[in-house]
Amino acid sequence: MASWIGQHRFFSEHLRHGIKTGLAAVLAYTIVTAFGLAYGFWGVLSAVIVMQINVADSLQMCWNRLTGTAIGAAIGLLTLLTLPGPGWPTALGLLLSVGFCAYMTRYNPRYTMAAITVVILVVAGSEEERKILFGIYRILEIGIGVGSAFLVTVLIWPHRAGSTLREQMRDNFAEASRCATILVEAFLSRQTAVPSDLLHDINARSRQARELLTKALGHERLVSSEDLDALSRRVTALENCVEQMRAMLHVLNDFDEGEGYEIIMAAQVRELVQAVSEVMVSIGEGRDAALDELEKAVDAFELRLEELRAAGVTRRFNLHKLLQVFSFLHAMESMAKGLLKTRSNVAV
């Protein structure tokens, strides 16, 4: 069922993207035709190039295309004025200008767009008498394409990176909950090793969540009043969980095989991971999380640990084992306390 829903959502997103890209192309074509621009197809092509599925990526492409066009126009016009005429001057101009733009892509991807603009101006404008005017018109055409894409992506079915991230958080925290439970149960089962790639999926999900949030914060806030602060706290909470679970996995797989211990405070550890798991699922689903219950579980965990330490129970561990056990428990507690920091505006 979940797979079918995911496929349907994927199909819907791309269907809408196809329709929006077509609309952006038509809008650009209509405008350039109305103005009678000779190379109006560059405007239509620009609209198609910058259209992306979500708003943040489209805005980034619009910005890269506009700034890249401005840079490319300056380089292209300089090339035309310095090396006028078709033939070998054009070839030399292309070599120098396009080569420069290609090299500069190592610093900024907008130089890819700059290289395209340079080619348009140098190749098509080499035989033009009014080269500067020719360049201005080509910039105008590209600007019309970018503007058309901007209007369509913002006004028609705007699919925001923040919305995509919200949809993914349910699965992200569900996977985090599953991994945390596996790690704790392995720890309580005399510190049994777990697969080293256990966290591979959740690591990738956490990185993707941060990337989507960065896009939303960097671009979508400019055209949307959507509150992203609470979503940012959820992403931070997920990253903290993943970081602590990496520490737990490392410690767990560092135990010597066959020399594990029974954990006397297993009941408190299970209660804590259960509370952690429930809070993770609630945060992922955008519901009010039972943070009071988690706080009680943390307090019970700490109290029992202090009682055992005071009773001298930890003396049965050698120094290496003691550090391992306490490192695992510390990481687990840190994960729980990180979730408690989401107390404000969890449900978004």
C-alpha beads as a LAMMPS data file, in Angstrom:
LAMMPS data file: protein, C-alpha beads

348 atoms
347 bonds

1 atom types
1 bond types

-500.0 500.0 xlo xhi
-500.0 500.0 ylo yhi
-500.0 500.0 zlo zhi

Masses

1 110.0

Atoms # bond

1 1 1 0.000 0.000 0.000
2 1 1 2.761 2.419 1.009
3 1 1 4.660 1.529 -2.170
4 1 1 1.574 2.224 -4.310
5 1 1 1.044 5.583 -2.595
6 1 1 4.691 6.492 -3.166
7 1 1 4.503 5.546 -6.852
8 1 1 1.251 7.492 -7.274
9 1 1 2.804 10.566 -5.625
10 1 1 5.901 10.253 -7.829
11 1 1 3.714 9.988 -10.952
12 1 1 1.592 12.969 -9.892
13 1 1 4.648 15.129 -9.201
14 1 1 6.147 14.427 -12.613
15 1 1 2.828 14.821 -14.385
16 1 1 2.418 18.264 -12.831
17 1 1 6.018 19.089 -13.648
18 1 1 5.408 18.159 -17.276
19 1 1 2.300 20.317 -17.487
20 1 1 4.020 23.265 -15.774
21 1 1 7.054 23.054 -18.050
22 1 1 4.750 23.072 -21.068
23 1 1 2.900 26.090 -19.705
24 1 1 6.156 27.958 -19.054
25 1 1 7.277 27.250 -22.626
26 1 1 3.953 28.473 -24.029
27 1 1 4.047 31.626 -21.900
28 1 1 7.593 32.429 -23.028
29 1 1 6.662 31.738 -26.668
30 1 1 3.633 34.008 -26.428
31 1 1 5.672 36.901 -25.032
32 1 1 8.583 36.665 -27.473
33 1 1 6.133 36.353 -30.358
34 1 1 4.223 39.418 -29.179
35 1 1 7.473 41.406 -29.133
36 1 1 8.548 39.971 -32.481
37 1 1 11.976 38.914 -31.240
38 1 1 14.003 37.247 -33.977
39 1 1 15.608 34.626 -31.766
40 1 1 12.641 34.100 -29.491
41 1 1 13.289 30.378 -29.288
42 1 1 16.076 31.141 -26.783
43 1 1 13.432 32.442 -24.413
44 1 1 11.368 29.266 -24.778
45 1 1 14.468 27.126 -24.334
46 1 1 15.463 29.056 -21.192
47 1 1 12.011 28.484 -19.682
48 1 1 12.370 24.737 -20.229
49 1 1 15.934 24.651 -18.845
50 1 1 15.172 26.354 -15.534
51 1 1 11.911 24.520 -14.714
52 1 1 12.431 22.019 -11.887
53 1 1 10.029 19.875 -9.869
54 1 1 10.149 21.882 -6.649
55 1 1 10.105 25.632 -6.142
56 1 1 13.510 25.838 -4.471
57 1 1 15.327 24.115 -7.344
58 1 1 13.469 26.227 -9.918
59 1 1 14.401 29.441 -8.111
60 1 1 18.014 28.322 -7.894
61 1 1 18.041 27.585 -11.621
62 1 1 16.363 30.930 -12.369
63 1 1 19.017 32.746 -10.369
64 1 1 21.855 30.791 -11.983
65 1 1 20.392 31.408 -15.436
66 1 1 19.943 35.154 -14.877
67 1 1 23.324 35.784 -13.297
68 1 1 25.017 33.387 -15.694
69 1 1 23.385 35.196 -18.609
70 1 1 24.621 38.558 -17.326
71 1 1 28.166 37.224 -16.960
72 1 1 28.034 35.441 -20.308
73 1 1 26.641 38.526 -22.020
74 1 1 29.508 40.665 -20.745
75 1 1 32.095 38.088 -21.856
76 1 1 30.338 37.496 -25.179
77 1 1 30.046 41.187 -26.042
78 1 1 33.678 41.761 -25.084
79 1 1 34.655 38.879 -27.348
80 1 1 32.569 40.222 -30.244
81 1 1 34.053 43.698 -29.919
82 1 1 37.616 42.428 -29.514
83 1 1 37.536 39.758 -32.227
84 1 1 34.961 40.973 -34.785
85 1 1 34.026 39.068 -37.903
86 1 1 33.277 35.422 -38.773
87 1 1 35.893 32.761 -39.435
88 1 1 39.045 32.372 -37.378
89 1 1 38.301 35.367 -35.077
90 1 1 35.035 33.712 -34.041
91 1 1 36.793 30.391 -33.486
92 1 1 39.482 32.052 -31.380
93 1 1 36.841 34.000 -29.450
94 1 1 34.945 30.781 -28.691
95 1 1 38.119 29.046 -27.571
96 1 1 39.016 31.779 -25.111
97 1 1 35.562 32.735 -23.807
98 1 1 33.942 29.297 -23.573
99 1 1 37.154 27.820 -22.195
100 1 1 37.216 30.479 -19.494
101 1 1 33.576 29.845 -18.545
102 1 1 34.113 26.084 -18.465
103 1 1 37.097 26.533 -16.164
104 1 1 35.130 28.844 -13.856
105 1 1 32.444 26.192 -13.283
106 1 1 34.813 24.773 -10.683
107 1 1 33.885 27.789 -8.541
108 1 1 30.238 28.332 -9.474
109 1 1 27.751 26.368 -11.631
110 1 1 26.271 29.582 -13.072
111 1 1 29.242 29.699 -15.467
112 1 1 27.634 26.811 -17.350
113 1 1 24.799 29.196 -18.189
114 1 1 27.366 31.887 -18.944
115 1 1 29.032 29.587 -21.482
116 1 1 25.680 29.013 -23.233
117 1 1 25.079 32.758 -23.484
118 1 1 28.604 33.289 -24.824
119 1 1 28.000 30.732 -27.584
120 1 1 24.703 32.389 -28.529
121 1 1 26.267 35.854 -28.766
122 1 1 29.581 34.950 -30.376
123 1 1 28.310 32.468 -32.971
124 1 1 25.058 34.214 -33.912
125 1 1 26.346 37.757 -33.464
126 1 1 29.648 37.519 -35.310
127 1 1 28.040 38.690 -38.571
128 1 1 25.798 41.322 -37.009
129 1 1 26.606 44.989 -37.491
130 1 1 24.961 46.242 -34.284
131 1 1 26.530 43.745 -31.965
132 1 1 25.658 45.444 -28.681
133 1 1 21.996 45.764 -29.647
134 1 1 22.027 42.154 -30.784
135 1 1 23.391 41.107 -27.387
136 1 1 20.775 43.135 -25.488
137 1 1 17.952 41.464 -27.410
138 1 1 19.349 37.991 -26.687
139 1 1 19.564 38.832 -22.973
140 1 1 15.966 40.050 -23.110
141 1 1 14.832 36.770 -24.678
142 1 1 16.553 34.702 -22.032
143 1 1 15.132 36.960 -19.313
144 1 1 11.623 36.415 -20.673
145 1 1 12.129 32.652 -20.495
146 1 1 13.402 32.814 -16.939
147 1 1 10.596 35.129 -15.890
148 1 1 8.004 32.815 -17.439
149 1 1 9.408 29.827 -15.568
150 1 1 9.468 31.830 -12.327
151 1 1 5.796 32.822 -12.603
152 1 1 4.638 29.301 -13.423
153 1 1 6.675 27.586 -10.706
154 1 1 5.482 30.003 -8.008
155 1 1 1.842 30.443 -9.027
156 1 1 0.787 27.067 -10.461
157 1 1 0.876 23.957 -8.239
158 1 1 3.902 25.190 -6.299
159 1 1 5.637 22.062 -5.021
160 1 1 7.926 23.314 -2.280
161 1 1 11.005 21.571 -0.936
162 1 1 9.584 22.161 2.557
163 1 1 6.438 20.227 1.631
164 1 1 8.500 17.374 0.211
165 1 1 10.529 17.293 3.395
166 1 1 7.412 17.151 5.572
167 1 1 6.172 14.187 3.569
168 1 1 9.489 12.392 4.017
169 1 1 9.815 12.986 7.760
170 1 1 7.290 10.243 8.590
171 1 1 9.427 7.597 6.898
172 1 1 12.657 9.157 8.168
173 1 1 11.686 8.973 11.836
174 1 1 10.051 5.555 11.389
175 1 1 13.375 4.239 10.095
176 1 1 15.237 5.966 12.938
177 1 1 12.871 4.327 15.439
178 1 1 13.473 0.901 13.913
179 1 1 17.270 1.300 14.021
180 1 1 17.271 2.568 17.614
181 1 1 15.237 -0.429 18.770
182 1 1 17.556 -2.870 16.981
183 1 1 20.641 -1.279 18.524
184 1 1 19.241 -1.343 22.061
185 1 1 17.995 -4.932 21.809
186 1 1 21.418 -6.006 20.526
187 1 1 23.039 -4.202 23.459
188 1 1 20.770 -5.928 25.958
189 1 1 21.371 -9.324 24.310
190 1 1 24.885 -9.476 25.753
191 1 1 26.120 -6.789 23.359
192 1 1 25.548 -8.686 20.107
193 1 1 27.095 -7.183 16.974
194 1 1 24.781 -5.709 14.330
195 1 1 25.326 -5.271 10.561
196 1 1 27.733 -2.414 9.921
197 1 1 25.399 -1.008 7.247
198 1 1 22.385 -0.862 9.582
199 1 1 22.356 2.942 9.499
200 1 1 23.134 3.333 5.803
201 1 1 19.565 4.236 4.842
202 1 1 18.883 6.608 7.732
203 1 1 22.243 8.321 7.185
204 1 1 21.256 9.036 3.579
205 1 1 17.774 10.182 4.654
206 1 1 19.264 12.580 7.203
207 1 1 21.592 14.141 4.633
208 1 1 18.758 14.523 2.141
209 1 1 16.566 16.132 4.793
210 1 1 19.245 18.722 5.507
211 1 1 19.688 19.412 1.780
212 1 1 15.953 19.953 1.293
213 1 1 15.773 22.190 4.353
214 1 1 18.718 24.251 3.105
215 1 1 16.963 24.725 -0.233
216 1 1 13.732 25.731 1.474
217 1 1 15.470 28.190 3.809
218 1 1 17.668 29.613 1.077
219 1 1 15.065 30.144 -1.642
220 1 1 11.471 29.399 -0.726
221 1 1 11.353 31.889 2.137
222 1 1 11.697 34.606 -0.494
223 1 1 8.346 33.702 -2.096
224 1 1 6.461 32.009 0.733
225 1 1 5.325 32.880 4.247
226 1 1 5.564 29.235 5.296
227 1 1 7.003 28.741 8.797
228 1 1 10.098 26.584 8.477
229 1 1 11.473 27.011 12.014
230 1 1 9.592 24.050 13.480
231 1 1 10.549 21.905 10.492
232 1 1 14.172 22.922 11.036
233 1 1 13.977 21.669 14.634
234 1 1 12.673 18.335 13.408
235 1 1 15.557 17.980 10.973
236 1 1 18.043 18.863 13.721
237 1 1 16.424 16.284 16.012
238 1 1 16.753 13.646 13.298
239 1 1 20.410 14.497 12.754
240 1 1 21.089 14.232 16.482
241 1 1 19.385 10.828 16.615
242 1 1 21.448 9.577 13.693
243 1 1 24.671 10.919 15.201
244 1 1 24.019 9.192 18.521
245 1 1 23.020 5.949 16.821
246 1 1 26.283 5.971 14.892
247 1 1 28.100 6.169 18.211
248 1 1 25.939 3.348 19.610
249 1 1 26.636 1.136 16.603
250 1 1 30.376 1.790 16.792
251 1 1 30.481 0.929 20.493
252 1 1 28.294 -2.145 20.047
253 1 1 30.404 -3.614 17.251
254 1 1 33.575 -2.906 19.217
255 1 1 32.642 -5.368 21.968
256 1 1 34.643 -8.596 21.994
257 1 1 32.458 -11.456 20.764
258 1 1 31.340 -13.891 23.450
259 1 1 32.259 -11.650 26.372
260 1 1 29.056 -9.713 26.808
261 1 1 27.254 -8.923 30.054
262 1 1 23.707 -9.053 31.275
263 1 1 22.497 -5.483 31.725
264 1 1 20.855 -5.244 35.155
265 1 1 18.949 -2.058 34.288
266 1 1 17.497 -3.628 31.125
267 1 1 13.948 -2.636 32.130
268 1 1 14.824 1.070 32.315
269 1 1 16.785 0.872 29.054
270 1 1 13.829 -0.725 27.253
271 1 1 11.420 1.818 28.716
272 1 1 13.652 4.624 27.490
273 1 1 14.014 3.283 23.952
274 1 1 10.272 2.652 23.831
275 1 1 9.592 6.260 24.826
276 1 1 12.200 7.450 22.306
277 1 1 10.605 5.347 19.578
278 1 1 7.122 6.700 20.296
279 1 1 8.353 10.293 20.230
280 1 1 10.188 9.677 16.942
281 1 1 7.061 8.313 15.288
282 1 1 4.967 11.202 16.627
283 1 1 7.419 13.825 15.365
284 1 1 7.585 12.126 11.979
285 1 1 3.808 12.139 11.675
286 1 1 3.550 15.749 12.838
287 1 1 1.606 14.862 15.992
288 1 1 2.092 16.144 19.527
289 1 1 4.790 13.928 20.980
290 1 1 4.583 12.428 24.470
291 1 1 7.621 14.369 25.657
292 1 1 6.503 14.260 29.302
293 1 1 6.597 10.463 29.180
294 1 1 10.020 10.596 27.552
295 1 1 11.259 12.940 30.268
296 1 1 9.997 10.527 32.937
297 1 1 11.782 7.650 31.200
298 1 1 15.011 9.674 31.123
299 1 1 14.697 10.453 34.847
300 1 1 14.031 6.790 35.694
301 1 1 16.993 5.774 33.546
302 1 1 19.345 8.212 35.281
303 1 1 18.062 7.310 38.752
304 1 1 18.555 3.582 38.218
305 1 1 22.022 4.158 36.785
306 1 1 23.030 6.192 39.842
307 1 1 21.664 3.511 42.168
308 1 1 23.714 0.809 40.452
309 1 1 26.835 2.934 40.482
310 1 1 26.364 3.696 44.190
311 1 1 25.924 -0.029 44.876
312 1 1 29.229 -0.741 43.147
313 1 1 27.674 -2.920 40.467
314 1 1 29.878 -1.395 37.771
315 1 1 32.963 -2.881 39.440
316 1 1 32.342 -6.101 37.559
317 1 1 33.431 -4.332 34.338
318 1 1 37.089 -3.902 33.459
319 1 1 38.058 -0.389 32.361
320 1 1 37.568 -1.072 28.639
321 1 1 34.153 -2.661 29.118
322 1 1 33.127 0.073 31.530
323 1 1 33.899 2.752 28.959
324 1 1 32.023 0.837 26.275
325 1 1 28.902 0.300 28.362
326 1 1 28.766 3.887 29.568
327 1 1 29.483 5.226 26.061
328 1 1 26.509 3.304 24.698
329 1 1 24.224 4.429 27.520
330 1 1 25.424 8.015 27.208
331 1 1 24.708 8.075 23.469
332 1 1 21.260 6.621 24.074
333 1 1 20.481 9.226 26.744
334 1 1 21.802 12.034 24.523
335 1 1 19.471 10.879 21.764
336 1 1 16.517 11.075 24.165
337 1 1 17.503 14.525 25.445
338 1 1 17.903 15.757 21.881
339 1 1 14.304 14.786 21.205
340 1 1 13.183 16.658 24.311
341 1 1 14.492 19.864 22.708
342 1 1 11.700 19.653 20.152
343 1 1 9.161 20.477 22.869
344 1 1 8.106 23.723 21.119
345 1 1 5.958 23.414 18.009
346 1 1 6.585 19.750 17.295
347 1 1 3.405 19.297 15.264
348 1 1 3.890 21.097 11.961

Bonds

1 1 1 2
2 1 2 3
3 1 3 4
4 1 4 5
5 1 5 6
6 1 6 7
7 1 7 8
8 1 8 9
9 1 9 10
10 1 10 11
11 1 11 12
12 1 12 13
13 1 13 14
14 1 14 15
15 1 15 16
16 1 16 17
17 1 17 18
18 1 18 19
19 1 19 20
20 1 20 21
21 1 21 22
22 1 22 23
23 1 23 24
24 1 24 25
25 1 25 26
26 1 26 27
27 1 27 28
28 1 28 29
29 1 29 30
30 1 30 31
31 1 31 32
32 1 32 33
33 1 33 34
34 1 34 35
35 1 35 36
36 1 36 37
37 1 37 38
38 1 38 39
39 1 39 40
40 1 40 41
41 1 41 42
42 1 42 43
43 1 43 44
44 1 44 45
45 1 45 46
46 1 46 47
47 1 47 48
48 1 48 49
49 1 49 50
50 1 50 51
51 1 51 52
52 1 52 53
53 1 53 54
54 1 54 55
55 1 55 56
56 1 56 57
57 1 57 58
58 1 58 59
59 1 59 60
60 1 60 61
61 1 61 62
62 1 62 63
63 1 63 64
64 1 64 65
65 1 65 66
66 1 66 67
67 1 67 68
68 1 68 69
69 1 69 70
70 1 70 71
71 1 71 72
72 1 72 73
73 1 73 74
74 1 74 75
75 1 75 76
76 1 76 77
77 1 77 78
78 1 78 79
79 1 79 80
80 1 80 81
81 1 81 82
82 1 82 83
83 1 83 84
84 1 84 85
85 1 85 86
86 1 86 87
87 1 87 88
88 1 88 89
89 1 89 90
90 1 90 91
91 1 91 92
92 1 92 93
93 1 93 94
94 1 94 95
95 1 95 96
96 1 96 97
97 1 97 98
98 1 98 99
99 1 99 100
100 1 100 101
101 1 101 102
102 1 102 103
103 1 103 104
104 1 104 105
105 1 105 106
106 1 106 107
107 1 107 108
108 1 108 109
109 1 109 110
110 1 110 111
111 1 111 112
112 1 112 113
113 1 113 114
114 1 114 115
115 1 115 116
116 1 116 117
117 1 117 118
118 1 118 119
119 1 119 120
120 1 120 121
121 1 121 122
122 1 122 123
123 1 123 124
124 1 124 125
125 1 125 126
126 1 126 127
127 1 127 128
128 1 128 129
129 1 129 130
130 1 130 131
131 1 131 132
132 1 132 133
133 1 133 134
134 1 134 135
135 1 135 136
136 1 136 137
137 1 137 138
138 1 138 139
139 1 139 140
140 1 140 141
141 1 141 142
142 1 142 143
143 1 143 144
144 1 144 145
145 1 145 146
146 1 146 147
147 1 147 148
148 1 148 149
149 1 149 150
150 1 150 151
151 1 151 152
152 1 152 153
153 1 153 154
154 1 154 155
155 1 155 156
156 1 156 157
157 1 157 158
158 1 158 159
159 1 159 160
160 1 160 161
161 1 161 162
162 1 162 163
163 1 163 164
164 1 164 165
165 1 165 166
166 1 166 167
167 1 167 168
168 1 168 169
169 1 169 170
170 1 170 171
171 1 171 172
172 1 172 173
173 1 173 174
174 1 174 175
175 1 175 176
176 1 176 177
177 1 177 178
178 1 178 179
179 1 179 180
180 1 180 181
181 1 181 182
182 1 182 183
183 1 183 184
184 1 184 185
185 1 185 186
186 1 186 187
187 1 187 188
188 1 188 189
189 1 189 190
190 1 190 191
191 1 191 192
192 1 192 193
193 1 193 194
194 1 194 195
195 1 195 196
196 1 196 197
197 1 197 198
198 1 198 199
199 1 199 200
200 1 200 201
201 1 201 202
202 1 202 203
203 1 203 204
204 1 204 205
205 1 205 206
206 1 206 207
207 1 207 208
208 1 208 209
209 1 209 210
210 1 210 211
211 1 211 212
212 1 212 213
213 1 213 214
214 1 214 215
215 1 215 216
216 1 216 217
217 1 217 218
218 1 218 219
219 1 219 220
220 1 220 221
221 1 221 222
222 1 222 223
223 1 223 224
224 1 224 225
225 1 225 226
226 1 226 227
227 1 227 228
228 1 228 229
229 1 229 230
230 1 230 231
231 1 231 232
232 1 232 233
233 1 233 234
234 1 234 235
235 1 235 236
236 1 236 237
237 1 237 238
238 1 238 239
239 1 239 240
240 1 240 241
241 1 241 242
242 1 242 243
243 1 243 244
244 1 244 245
245 1 245 246
246 1 246 247
247 1 247 248
248 1 248 249
249 1 249 250
250 1 250 251
251 1 251 252
252 1 252 253
253 1 253 254
254 1 254 255
255 1 255 256
256 1 256 257
257 1 257 258
258 1 258 259
259 1 259 260
260 1 260 261
261 1 261 262
262 1 262 263
263 1 263 264
264 1 264 265
265 1 265 266
266 1 266 267
267 1 267 268
268 1 268 269
269 1 269 270
270 1 270 271
271 1 271 272
272 1 272 273
273 1 273 274
274 1 274 275
275 1 275 276
276 1 276 277
277 1 277 278
278 1 278 279
279 1 279 280
280 1 280 281
281 1 281 282
282 1 282 283
283 1 283 284
284 1 284 285
285 1 285 286
286 1 286 287
287 1 287 288
288 1 288 289
289 1 289 290
290 1 290 291
291 1 291 292
292 1 292 293
293 1 293 294
294 1 294 295
295 1 295 296
296 1 296 297
297 1 297 298
298 1 298 299
299 1 299 300
300 1 300 301
301 1 301 302
302 1 302 303
303 1 303 304
304 1 304 305
305 1 305 306
306 1 306 307
307 1 307 308
308 1 308 309
309 1 309 310
310 1 310 311
311 1 311 312
312 1 312 313
313 1 313 314
314 1 314 315
315 1 315 316
316 1 316 317
317 1 317 318
318 1 318 319
319 1 319 320
320 1 320 321
321 1 321 322
322 1 322 323
323 1 323 324
324 1 324 325
325 1 325 326
326 1 326 327
327 1 327 328
328 1 328 329
329 1 329 330
330 1 330 331
331 1 331 332
332 1 332 333
333 1 333 334
334 1 334 335
335 1 335 336
336 1 336 337
337 1 337 338
338 1 338 339
339 1 339 340
340 1 340 341
341 1 341 342
342 1 342 343
343 1 343 344
344 1 344 345
345 1 345 346
346 1 346 347
347 1 347 348
